[in-house]
Amino acid sequence: MKYRNASHVLPDELLKEIQKYVTGEAIYIPKQEEKRRWGEGSGARQFYKERNVKIRADYNQGNSIDELIEKYGLSADSIRRIIYRKNN
């Protein structure tokens, strides 16, 4: 980790405000990152989205719920939830 003198980086006004809370100590300031939604980093969100599209397509092509249970290894409730979900 790289340390920098705050007086060389921060404006005087901000430095004085920080000194009200911490003086003469090293503090860690985390990188600013956008908060990602579940599964976006690992690709799981995309995987399940694509799987659900395939399930709906199979159902619309005439596959029964029992066939979809067998093919995708999901419960009947999960298959129904995917098929009947309003915001496809």
Secondary structure, 3 states (H helix, E strand, C coil): CCCCCHHHHCCHHHHHHHHCCCCCCCCCCCCCCCCCCCCCCCCHHHHHHHHHHHHHHHHHCCCCHHHHHHHHCCCHHHHHHHHHCCCC
